[in-house]
Amino acid sequence: MEMVHRHMKKFAYIGLYIIGLLIVNSILFTHQHSLADGQIVVHAHPFNQTDNPPTEHHHNKNDLQILQNISLLFFTGALVLGFIAKLAPKENHDTLPIAYHQTLAISDFGRAPPKQFL
């Protein structure tokens, strides 16, 4: 059971790292595009902001669909993992294990027991 907890902890750290990267990506690289039919699509992905402003780079519909599916995938995956972690069986820590360690130390042997006469 300890190994399962260790793996769950590793997955949690990896998930937090990925979510942190997604948040940083959203903060730094969010931009919008106006499509031909008038829709405005807002998304985030890394691009060179100095040479290529967001209005000058273009995506086709497939690119926008893939970007939307990736962001939806991570959001849905985080929700599913959260529910799985909530529903996972927990160890019962109501009782504590008790270990008895007894040692007998005889430092003074004293005299022999009395002799019985019959």
A tleap script that builds the chain and sets N, CA, C and O, in Angstrom:
source leaprc.protein.ff14SB
mol = sequence {
  NMET GLU MET VAL HIE ARG HIE MET LYS LYS
  PHE ALA TYR ILE GLY LEU TYR ILE ILE GLY
  LEU LEU ILE VAL ASN SER ILE LEU PHE THR
  HIE GLN HIE SER LEU ALA ASP GLY GLN ILE
  VAL VAL HIE ALA HIE PRO PHE ASN GLN THR
  ASP ASN PRO PRO THR GLU HIE HIE HIE ASN
  LYS ASN ASP LEU GLN ILE LEU GLN ASN ILE
  SER LEU LEU PHE PHE THR GLY ALA LEU VAL
  LEU GLY PHE ILE ALA LYS LEU ALA PRO LYS
  GLU ASN HIE ASP THR LEU PRO ILE ALA TYR
  HIE GLN THR LEU ALA ILE SER ASP PHE GLY
  ARG ALA PRO PRO LYS GLN PHE CLEU
}
set mol.1.N position { 0.824 -1.197 0.000 }
set mol.1.CA position { 0.000 0.000 0.000 }
set mol.1.C position { 0.867 1.259 0.000 }
set mol.1.O position { 0.504 2.287 -0.572 }
set mol.2.N position { 2.019 1.148 0.656 }
set mol.2.CA position { 2.931 2.298 0.698 }
set mol.2.C position { 3.412 2.658 -0.706 }
set mol.2.O position { 3.579 3.835 -1.028 }
set mol.3.N position { 3.633 1.639 -1.543 }
set mol.3.CA position { 4.100 1.881 -2.903 }
set mol.3.C position { 3.030 2.602 -3.726 }
set mol.3.O position { 3.349 3.462 -4.548 }
set mol.4.N position { 1.777 2.254 -3.507 }
set mol.4.CA position { 0.675 2.915 -4.216 }
set mol.4.C position { 0.630 4.391 -3.839 }
set mol.4.O position { 0.444 5.247 -4.704 }
set mol.5.N position { 0.796 4.694 -2.559 }
set mol.5.CA position { 0.782 6.091 -2.109 }
set mol.5.C position { 1.954 6.866 -2.707 }
set mol.5.O position { 1.814 8.035 -3.068 }
set mol.6.N position { 3.117 6.205 -2.809 }
set mol.6.CA position { 4.270 6.868 -3.390 }
set mol.6.C position { 4.020 7.209 -4.860 }
set mol.6.O position { 4.358 8.300 -5.320 }
set mol.7.N position { 3.420 6.255 -5.596 }
set mol.7.CA position { 3.120 6.512 -7.009 }
set mol.7.C position { 2.048 7.582 -7.160 }
set mol.7.O position { 2.133 8.421 -8.057 }
set mol.8.N position { 1.042 7.561 -6.292 }
set mol.8.CA position { -0.005 8.588 -6.351 }
set mol.8.C position { 0.598 9.965 -6.091 }
set mol.8.O position { 0.208 10.949 -6.721 }
set mol.9.N position { 1.545 10.031 -5.166 }
set mol.9.CA position { 2.195 11.305 -4.857 }
set mol.9.C position { 2.989 11.806 -6.061 }
set mol.9.O position { 2.965 12.997 -6.371 }
set mol.10.N position { 3.696 10.894 -6.744 }
set mol.10.CA position { 4.456 11.282 -7.934 }
set mol.10.C position { 3.521 11.795 -9.023 }
set mol.10.O position { 3.801 12.817 -9.651 }
set mol.11.N position { 2.402 11.087 -9.253 }
set mol.11.CA position { 1.442 11.526 -10.268 }
set mol.11.C position { 0.845 12.878 -9.904 }
set mol.11.O position { 0.599 13.705 -10.782 }
set mol.12.N position { 0.614 13.105 -8.629 }
set mol.12.CA position { 0.066 14.394 -8.201 }
set mol.12.C position { 1.061 15.518 -8.481 }
set mol.12.O position { 0.672 16.584 -8.959 }
set mol.13.N position { 2.341 15.289 -8.186 }
set mol.13.CA position { 3.348 16.315 -8.458 }
set mol.13.C position { 3.490 16.578 -9.957 }
set mol.13.O position { 3.618 17.727 -10.381 }
set mol.14.N position { 3.466 15.517 -10.750 }
set mol.14.CA position { 3.551 15.688 -12.206 }
set mol.14.C position { 2.339 16.461 -12.711 }
set mol.14.O position { 2.470 17.355 -13.547 }
set mol.15.N position { 1.155 16.114 -12.199 }
set mol.15.CA position { -0.058 16.830 -12.597 }
set mol.15.C position { -0.016 18.299 -12.216 }
set mol.15.O position { -0.410 19.160 -13.003 }
set mol.16.N position { 0.461 18.589 -11.010 }
set mol.16.CA position { 0.580 19.985 -10.589 }
set mol.16.C position { 1.577 20.745 -11.461 }
set mol.16.O position { 1.363 21.916 -11.777 }
set mol.17.N position { 2.650 20.091 -11.843 }
set mol.17.CA position { 3.639 20.721 -12.710 }
set mol.17.C position { 3.031 21.047 -14.073 }
set mol.17.O position { 3.233 22.141 -14.599 }
set mol.18.N position { 2.285 20.097 -14.648 }
set mol.18.CA position { 1.657 20.324 -15.954 }
set mol.18.C position { 0.623 21.441 -15.866 }
set mol.18.O position { 0.562 22.304 -16.743 }
set mol.19.N position { -0.183 21.429 -14.819 }
set mol.19.CA position { -1.189 22.485 -14.655 }
set mol.19.C position { -0.506 23.841 -14.473 }
set mol.19.O position { -0.986 24.849 -14.992 }
set mol.20.N position { 0.602 23.871 -13.745 }
set mol.20.CA position { 1.353 25.115 -13.593 }
set mol.20.C position { 1.867 25.632 -14.927 }
set mol.20.O position { 1.805 26.830 -15.200 }
set mol.21.N position { 2.379 24.723 -15.763 }
set mol.21.CA position { 2.833 25.128 -17.092 }
set mol.21.C position { 1.679 25.657 -17.939 }
set mol.21.O position { 1.846 26.627 -18.678 }
set mol.22.N position { 0.512 25.025 -17.835 }
set mol.22.CA position { -0.653 25.505 -18.590 }
set mol.22.C position { -1.080 26.894 -18.125 }
set mol.22.O position { -1.470 27.730 -18.940 }
set mol.23.N position { -1.006 27.138 -16.828 }
set mol.23.CA position { -1.382 28.458 -16.308 }
set mol.23.C position { -0.395 29.517 -16.801 }
set mol.23.O position { -0.799 30.598 -17.230 }
set mol.24.N position { 0.897 29.202 -16.737 }
set mol.24.CA position { 1.904 30.149 -17.230 }
set mol.24.C position { 1.713 30.392 -18.726 }
set mol.24.O position { 1.824 31.526 -19.192 }
set mol.25.N position { 1.426 29.327 -19.478 }
set mol.25.CA position { 1.168 29.466 -20.913 }
set mol.25.C position { -0.027 30.380 -21.160 }
set mol.25.O position { 0.016 31.233 -22.047 }
set mol.26.N position { -1.083 30.207 -20.387 }
set mol.26.CA position { -2.275 31.045 -20.560 }
set mol.26.C position { -1.988 32.506 -20.233 }
set mol.26.O position { -2.508 33.407 -20.892 }
set mol.27.N position { -1.168 32.741 -19.225 }
set mol.27.CA position { -0.855 34.119 -18.839 }
set mol.27.C position { 0.012 34.802 -19.899 }
set mol.27.O position { -0.224 35.959 -20.246 }
set mol.28.N position { 1.002 34.095 -20.406 }
set mol.28.CA position { 1.967 34.723 -21.305 }
set mol.28.C position { 1.546 34.744 -22.774 }
set mol.28.O position { 1.899 35.675 -23.497 }
set mol.29.N position { 0.801 33.739 -23.226 }
set mol.29.CA position { 0.597 33.582 -24.664 }
set mol.29.C position { -0.865 33.590 -25.105 }
set mol.29.O position { -1.158 33.124 -26.206 }
set mol.30.N position { -1.785 34.093 -24.302 }
set mol.30.CA position { -3.186 34.144 -24.721 }
set mol.30.C position { -3.359 35.226 -25.783 }
set mol.30.O position { -2.891 36.355 -25.629 }
set mol.31.N position { -4.041 34.854 -26.861 }
set mol.31.CA position { -4.334 35.813 -27.924 }
set mol.31.C position { -5.611 35.381 -28.633 }
set mol.31.O position { -6.140 34.302 -28.366 }
set mol.32.N position { -6.094 36.207 -29.519 }
set mol.32.CA position { -7.356 35.909 -30.196 }
set mol.32.C position { -7.193 36.039 -31.704 }
set mol.32.O position { -6.325 36.751 -32.209 }
set mol.33.N position { -8.067 35.321 -32.397 }
set mol.33.CA position { -8.125 35.377 -33.852 }
set mol.33.C position { -9.567 35.618 -34.260 }
set mol.33.O position { -10.489 35.101 -33.629 }
set mol.34.N position { -9.766 36.392 -35.300 }
set mol.34.CA position { -11.096 36.577 -35.886 }
set mol.34.C position { -11.193 35.688 -37.113 }
set mol.34.O position { -10.377 35.785 -38.030 }
set mol.35.N position { -12.199 34.817 -37.122 }
set mol.35.CA position { -12.395 33.928 -38.256 }
set mol.35.C position { -13.185 34.640 -39.345 }
set mol.35.O position { -13.717 35.730 -39.134 }
set mol.36.N position { -13.252 34.012 -40.499 }
set mol.36.CA position { -13.937 34.614 -41.645 }
set mol.36.C position { -15.434 34.773 -41.396 }
set mol.36.O position { -16.054 35.706 -41.908 }
set mol.37.N position { -16.018 33.864 -40.608 }
set mol.37.CA position { -17.461 33.947 -40.345 }
set mol.37.C position { -17.788 34.869 -39.173 }
set mol.37.O position { -18.947 34.934 -38.764 }
set mol.38.N position { -16.809 35.583 -38.621 }
set mol.38.CA position { -17.054 36.552 -37.564 }
set mol.38.C position { -16.802 36.033 -36.161 }
set mol.38.O position { -16.849 36.806 -35.204 }
set mol.39.N position { -16.538 34.749 -36.015 }
set mol.39.CA position { -16.252 34.194 -34.692 }
set mol.39.C position { -14.885 34.676 -34.225 }
set mol.39.O position { -13.953 34.832 -35.014 }
set mol.40.N position { -14.794 34.902 -32.933 }
set mol.40.CA position { -13.510 35.264 -32.327 }
set mol.40.C position { -13.067 34.082 -31.475 }
set mol.40.O position { -13.779 33.654 -30.566 }
set mol.41.N position { -11.897 33.568 -31.776 }
set mol.41.CA position { -11.357 32.413 -31.065 }
set mol.41.C position { -10.220 32.900 -30.179 }
set mol.41.O position { -9.277 33.535 -30.653 }
set mol.42.N position { -10.318 32.596 -28.884 }
set mol.42.CA position { -9.275 32.961 -27.926 }
set mol.42.C position { -8.575 31.675 -27.500 }
set mol.42.O position { -9.226 30.723 -27.070 }
set mol.43.N position { -7.265 31.648 -27.618 }
set mol.43.CA position { -6.499 30.481 -27.203 }
set mol.43.C position { -5.086 30.916 -26.819 }
set mol.43.O position { -4.709 32.078 -26.971 }
set mol.44.N position { -4.321 29.955 -26.321 }
set mol.44.CA position { -2.955 30.256 -25.883 }
set mol.44.C position { -2.011 29.175 -26.384 }
set mol.44.O position { -2.302 27.983 -26.288 }
set mol.45.N position { -0.896 29.602 -26.912 }
set mol.45.CA position { 0.209 28.720 -27.267 }
set mol.45.C position { 1.450 29.584 -27.445 }
set mol.45.O position { 1.340 30.763 -27.780 }
set mol.46.N position { 2.622 29.014 -27.226 }
set mol.46.CA position { 3.847 29.804 -27.360 }
set mol.46.C position { 4.079 30.245 -28.809 }
set mol.46.O position { 3.876 29.470 -29.744 }
set mol.47.N position { 4.494 31.461 -28.975 }
set mol.47.CA position { 4.898 31.992 -30.277 }
set mol.47.C position { 5.843 33.147 -30.020 }
set mol.47.O position { 5.882 33.686 -28.913 }
set mol.48.N position { 6.596 33.527 -31.018 }
set mol.48.CA position { 7.567 34.605 -30.878 }
set mol.48.C position { 6.824 35.938 -30.924 }
set mol.48.O position { 6.360 36.356 -31.985 }
set mol.49.N position { 6.712 36.600 -29.786 }
set mol.49.CA position { 5.911 37.819 -29.699 }
set mol.49.C position { 6.613 39.036 -30.291 }
set mol.49.O position { 5.943 40.000 -30.661 }
set mol.50.N position { 7.919 39.023 -30.390 }
set mol.50.CA position { 8.617 40.210 -30.894 }
set mol.50.C position { 8.553 40.294 -32.414 }
set mol.50.O position { 8.296 41.363 -32.969 }
set mol.51.N position { 8.784 39.172 -33.086 }
set mol.51.CA position { 8.799 39.187 -34.546 }
set mol.51.C position { 7.433 38.915 -35.161 }
set mol.51.O position { 7.186 39.283 -36.310 }
set mol.52.N position { 6.547 38.274 -34.408 }
set mol.52.CA position { 5.294 37.813 -34.984 }
set mol.52.C position { 4.144 38.138 -34.037 }
set mol.52.O position { 3.795 37.304 -33.203 }
set mol.53.N position { 3.555 39.305 -34.137 }
set mol.53.CA position { 2.441 39.612 -33.244 }
set mol.53.C position { 1.281 38.647 -33.462 }
set mol.53.O position { 1.168 38.053 -34.535 }
set mol.54.N position { 0.416 38.481 -32.459 }
set mol.54.CA position { -0.656 37.490 -32.556 }
set mol.54.C position { -1.568 37.696 -33.759 }
set mol.54.O position { -2.119 36.729 -34.284 }
set mol.55.N position { -1.735 38.926 -34.201 }
set mol.55.CA position { -2.655 39.151 -35.317 }
set mol.55.C position { -2.046 38.723 -36.641 }
set mol.55.O position { -2.769 38.571 -37.626 }
set mol.56.N position { -0.724 38.524 -36.691 }
set mol.56.CA position { -0.092 38.181 -37.955 }
set mol.56.C position { 0.115 36.691 -38.158 }
set mol.56.O position { 0.426 36.275 -39.274 }
set mol.57.N position { -0.039 35.883 -37.146 }
set mol.57.CA position { 0.067 34.449 -37.401 }
set mol.57.C position { -1.336 33.861 -37.462 }
set mol.57.O position { -2.236 34.299 -36.746 }
set mol.58.N position { -1.508 32.879 -38.311 }
set mol.58.CA position { -2.842 32.350 -38.585 }
set mol.58.C position { -2.874 30.851 -38.332 }
set mol.58.O position { -1.855 30.162 -38.373 }
set mol.59.N position { -4.082 30.377 -38.071 }
set mol.59.CA position { -4.330 28.949 -37.894 }
set mol.59.C position { -5.466 28.566 -38.826 }
set mol.59.O position { -6.350 29.375 -39.110 }
set mol.60.N position { -5.436 27.329 -39.297 }
set mol.60.CA position { -6.615 26.846 -40.002 }
set mol.60.C position { -7.572 26.250 -38.970 }
set mol.60.O position { -7.253 26.203 -37.783 }
set mol.61.N position { -8.730 25.802 -39.413 }
set mol.61.CA position { -9.732 25.296 -38.464 }
set mol.61.C position { -9.230 24.068 -37.719 }
set mol.61.O position { -9.551 23.886 -36.545 }
set mol.62.N position { -8.445 23.221 -38.388 }
set mol.62.CA position { -7.920 22.025 -37.727 }
set mol.62.C position { -6.971 22.396 -36.590 }
set mol.62.O position { -7.010 21.773 -35.529 }
set mol.63.N position { -6.128 23.388 -36.795 }
set mol.63.CA position { -5.220 23.836 -35.732 }
set mol.63.C position { -5.996 24.322 -34.516 }
set mol.63.O position { -5.673 23.967 -33.383 }
set mol.64.N position { -7.011 25.126 -34.752 }
set mol.64.CA position { -7.818 25.643 -33.643 }
set mol.64.C position { -8.552 24.518 -32.924 }
set mol.64.O position { -8.681 24.540 -31.700 }
set mol.65.N position { -9.033 23.532 -33.684 }
set mol.65.CA position { -9.718 22.381 -33.083 }
set mol.65.C position { -8.752 21.594 -32.201 }
set mol.65.O position { -9.119 21.183 -31.100 }
set mol.66.N position { -7.536 21.381 -32.665 }
set mol.66.CA position { -6.545 20.639 -31.883 }
set mol.66.C position { -6.189 21.398 -30.608 }
set mol.66.O position { -6.108 20.794 -29.538 }
set mol.67.N position { -5.976 22.698 -30.702 }
set mol.67.CA position { -5.662 23.495 -29.507 }
set mol.67.C position { -6.803 23.443 -28.493 }
set mol.67.O position { -6.559 23.334 -27.291 }
set mol.68.N position { -8.040 23.519 -28.968 }
set mol.68.CA position { -9.196 23.448 -28.068 }
set mol.68.C position { -9.288 22.074 -27.412 }
set mol.68.O position { -9.564 21.977 -26.216 }
set mol.69.N position { -9.060 21.009 -28.185 }
set mol.69.CA position { -9.144 19.661 -27.630 }
set mol.69.C position { -8.052 19.403 -26.600 }
set mol.69.O position { -8.293 18.720 -25.604 }
set mol.70.N position { -6.868 19.934 -26.822 }
set mol.70.CA position { -5.783 19.752 -25.847 }
set mol.70.C position { -6.129 20.435 -24.528 }
set mol.70.O position { -5.951 19.846 -23.462 }
set mol.71.N position { -6.615 21.656 -24.588 }
set mol.71.CA position { -6.961 22.346 -23.339 }
set mol.71.C position { -8.136 21.660 -22.648 }
set mol.71.O position { -8.171 21.590 -21.419 }
set mol.72.N position { -9.094 21.155 -23.415 }
set mol.72.CA position { -10.225 20.432 -22.830 }
set mol.72.C position { -9.770 19.106 -22.230 }
set mol.72.O position { -10.274 18.688 -21.188 }
set mol.73.N position { -8.817 18.446 -22.885 }
set mol.73.CA position { -8.305 17.175 -22.391 }
set mol.73.C position { -7.674 17.340 -21.013 }
set mol.73.O position { -7.946 16.545 -20.113 }
set mol.74.N position { -6.836 18.355 -20.833 }
set mol.74.CA position { -6.180 18.538 -19.541 }
set mol.74.C position { -7.177 18.922 -18.456 }
set mol.74.O position { -7.049 18.472 -17.317 }
set mol.75.N position { -8.158 19.736 -18.785 }
set mol.75.CA position { -9.170 20.113 -17.800 }
set mol.75.C position { -9.987 18.894 -17.386 }
set mol.75.O position { -10.209 18.670 -16.197 }
set mol.76.N position { -10.436 18.104 -18.365 }
set mol.76.CA position { -11.224 16.911 -18.067 }
set mol.76.C position { -10.385 15.893 -17.305 }
set mol.76.O position { -10.874 15.266 -16.365 }
set mol.77.N position { -9.128 15.727 -17.702 }
set mol.77.CA position { -8.250 14.791 -17.001 }
set mol.77.C position { -8.038 15.183 -15.550 }
set mol.77.O position { -8.008 14.320 -14.673 }
set mol.78.N position { -7.889 16.473 -15.286 }
set mol.78.CA position { -7.727 16.936 -13.903 }
set mol.78.C position { -8.982 16.652 -13.087 }
set mol.78.O position { -8.888 16.252 -11.927 }
set mol.79.N position { -10.156 16.854 -13.683 }
set mol.79.CA position { -11.400 16.550 -12.970 }
set mol.79.C position { -11.526 15.061 -12.678 }
set mol.79.O position { -11.880 14.675 -11.564 }
set mol.80.N position { -11.242 14.225 -13.667 }
set mol.80.CA position { -11.357 12.776 -13.484 }
set mol.80.C position { -10.380 12.298 -12.416 }
set mol.80.O position { -10.759 11.516 -11.544 }
set mol.81.N position { -9.140 12.749 -12.468 }
set mol.81.CA position { -8.169 12.343 -11.449 }
set mol.81.C position { -8.567 12.831 -10.062 }
set mol.81.O position { -8.334 12.144 -9.068 }
set mol.82.N position { -9.165 14.009 -9.995 }
set mol.82.CA position { -9.648 14.508 -8.708 }
set mol.82.C position { -10.746 13.631 -8.134 }
set mol.82.O position { -10.749 13.335 -6.939 }
set mol.83.N position { -11.686 13.210 -8.986 }
set mol.83.CA position { -12.758 12.329 -8.514 }
set mol.83.C position { -12.217 10.958 -8.129 }
set mol.83.O position { -12.657 10.380 -7.135 }
set mol.84.N position { -11.275 10.433 -8.896 }
set mol.84.CA position { -10.692 9.131 -8.563 }
set mol.84.C position { -9.964 9.208 -7.226 }
set mol.84.O position { -10.087 8.304 -6.399 }
set mol.85.N position { -9.216 10.267 -7.013 }
set mol.85.CA position { -8.497 10.423 -5.740 }
set mol.85.C position { -9.470 10.563 -4.577 }
set mol.85.O position { -9.198 10.079 -3.478 }
set mol.86.N position { -10.599 11.221 -4.813 }
set mol.86.CA position { -11.593 11.398 -3.748 }
set mol.86.C position { -12.277 10.074 -3.413 }
set mol.86.O position { -12.589 9.810 -2.252 }
set mol.87.N position { -12.511 9.236 -4.438 }
set mol.87.CA position { -13.221 7.978 -4.231 }
set mol.87.C position { -12.303 6.820 -3.864 }
set mol.87.O position { -12.791 5.748 -3.508 }
set mol.88.N position { -10.998 7.004 -3.939 }
set mol.88.CA position { -10.056 5.929 -3.627 }
set mol.88.C position { -10.193 5.536 -2.160 }
set mol.88.O position { -10.379 6.392 -1.295 }
set mol.89.N position { -10.100 4.236 -1.887 }
set mol.89.CA position { -10.219 3.806 -0.487 }
set mol.89.C position { -9.072 4.346 0.349 }
set mol.89.O position { -7.919 4.383 -0.082 }
set mol.90.N position { -9.413 4.752 1.522 }
set mol.90.CA position { -8.423 5.302 2.443 }
set mol.90.C position { -8.080 4.244 3.498 }
set mol.90.O position { -8.897 3.385 3.830 }
set mol.91.N position { -6.871 4.331 4.004 }
set mol.91.CA position { -6.487 3.427 5.082 }
set mol.91.C position { -7.178 3.854 6.366 }
set mol.91.O position { -7.387 5.041 6.617 }
set mol.92.N position { -7.524 2.866 7.169 }
set mol.92.CA position { -8.181 3.143 8.436 }
set mol.92.C position { -7.107 3.313 9.511 }
set mol.92.O position { -6.371 2.376 9.817 }
set mol.93.N position { -7.026 4.498 10.069 }
set mol.93.CA position { -6.032 4.781 11.101 }
set mol.93.C position { -6.699 4.979 12.465 }
set mol.93.O position { -6.219 5.754 13.292 }
set mol.94.N position { -7.813 4.271 12.691 }
set mol.94.CA position { -8.511 4.407 13.967 }
set mol.94.C position { -7.729 3.770 15.111 }
set mol.94.O position { -7.764 4.269 16.235 }
set mol.95.N position { -7.038 2.691 14.842 }
set mol.95.CA position { -6.279 2.011 15.887 }
set mol.95.C position { -4.800 2.064 15.544 }
set mol.95.O position { -4.415 2.069 14.374 }
set mol.96.N position { -4.005 2.103 16.554 }
set mol.96.CA position { -2.560 2.126 16.368 }
set mol.96.C position { -1.992 0.757 16.706 }
set mol.96.O position { -2.441 0.139 17.671 }
set mol.97.N position { -1.036 0.269 15.959 }
set mol.97.CA position { -0.409 -1.009 16.309 }
set mol.97.C position { 0.448 -0.841 17.567 }
set mol.97.O position { 1.163 0.148 17.732 }
set mol.98.N position { 0.351 -1.821 18.429 }
set mol.98.CA position { 1.112 -1.775 19.679 }
set mol.98.C position { 2.141 -2.893 19.643 }
set mol.98.O position { 1.799 -4.049 19.394 }
set mol.99.N position { 3.371 -2.561 19.885 }
set mol.99.CA position { 4.442 -3.553 19.920 }
set mol.99.C position { 4.988 -3.610 21.343 }
set mol.99.O position { 5.319 -2.587 21.942 }
set mol.100.N position { 5.074 -4.827 21.865 }
set mol.100.CA position { 5.599 -5.014 23.211 }
set mol.100.C position { 7.025 -5.527 23.103 }
set mol.100.O position { 7.286 -6.534 22.444 }
set mol.101.N position { 7.928 -4.841 23.741 }
set mol.101.CA position { 9.320 -5.262 23.773 }
set mol.101.C position { 9.701 -5.429 25.239 }
set mol.101.O position { 9.747 -4.461 25.999 }
set mol.102.N position { 9.973 -6.674 25.620 }
set mol.102.CA position { 10.344 -6.937 27.005 }
set mol.102.C position { 11.780 -7.436 27.047 }
set mol.102.O position { 12.193 -8.287 26.259 }
set mol.103.N position { 12.505 -6.892 27.967 }
set mol.103.CA position { 13.871 -7.360 28.189 }
set mol.103.C position { 14.032 -7.644 29.674 }
set mol.103.O position { 13.489 -6.940 30.525 }
set mol.104.N position { 14.767 -8.659 29.951 }
set mol.104.CA position { 15.031 -9.035 31.335 }
set mol.104.C position { 16.521 -8.819 31.593 }
set mol.104.O position { 17.374 -9.471 30.991 }
set mol.105.N position { 16.803 -7.917 32.475 }
set mol.105.CA position { 18.197 -7.623 32.796 }
set mol.105.C position { 18.450 -8.025 34.242 }
set mol.105.O position { 17.855 -7.480 35.171 }
set mol.106.N position { 19.332 -8.975 34.407 }
set mol.106.CA position { 19.695 -9.419 35.753 }
set mol.106.C position { 21.105 -8.904 36.028 }
set mol.106.O position { 22.081 -9.374 35.444 }
set mol.107.N position { 21.185 -7.950 36.913 }
set mol.107.CA position { 22.499 -7.378 37.190 }
set mol.107.C position { 23.131 -7.981 38.446 }
set mol.107.O position { 24.353 -7.979 38.597 }
set mol.108.N position { 22.299 -8.490 39.334 }
set mol.108.CA position { 22.836 -9.054 40.571 }
set mol.108.C position { 22.241 -10.441 40.735 }
set mol.108.O position { 21.031 -10.596 40.896 }
set mol.109.N position { 23.116 -11.459 40.691 }
set mol.109.CA position { 22.593 -12.817 40.769 }
set mol.109.C position { 22.196 -13.193 42.196 }
set mol.109.O position { 21.373 -14.091 42.373 }
set mol.110.N position { 22.739 -12.554 43.196 }
set mol.110.CA position { 22.353 -12.827 44.579 }
set mol.110.C position { 22.679 -14.258 44.983 }
set mol.110.O position { 23.684 -14.826 44.557 }
set mol.111.N position { 21.819 -14.824 45.802 }
set mol.111.CA position { 22.061 -16.184 46.282 }
set mol.111.C position { 21.146 -17.154 45.570 }
set mol.111.O position { 20.233 -16.743 44.855 }
set mol.112.N position { 21.383 -18.423 45.759 }
set mol.112.CA position { 20.576 -19.475 45.146 }
set mol.112.C position { 19.254 -19.583 45.885 }
set mol.112.O position { 19.155 -19.129 47.025 }
set mol.113.N position { 18.239 -20.170 45.273 }
set mol.113.CA position { 16.966 -20.332 45.973 }
set mol.113.C position { 17.129 -21.308 47.146 }
set mol.113.O position { 18.035 -22.142 47.145 }
set mol.114.N position { 16.252 -21.196 48.137 }
set mol.114.CA position { 16.388 -22.088 49.298 }
set mol.114.C position { 16.153 -23.556 48.926 }
set mol.114.O position { 15.382 -23.871 48.020 }
set mol.115.N position { 16.834 -24.433 49.647 }
set mol.115.CA position { 16.707 -25.858 49.398 }
set mol.115.C position { 15.506 -26.383 50.161 }
set mol.115.O position { 15.295 -26.039 51.324 }
set mol.116.N position { 14.724 -27.215 49.501 }
set mol.116.CA position { 13.538 -27.772 50.154 }
set mol.116.C position { 13.891 -29.141 50.738 }
set mol.116.O position { 14.556 -29.951 50.093 }
set mol.117.N position { 13.439 -29.381 51.957 }
set mol.117.CA position { 13.662 -30.668 52.609 }
set mol.117.C position { 12.385 -31.458 52.573 }
set mol.117.O position { 11.307 -30.925 52.835 }
set mol.118.N position { 12.497 -32.720 52.251 }
set mol.118.CA position { 11.324 -33.578 52.255 }
set mol.118.C position { 11.257 -34.456 53.429 }
set mol.118.O position { 10.315 -35.238 53.562 }
savepdb mol mol.pdb
quit
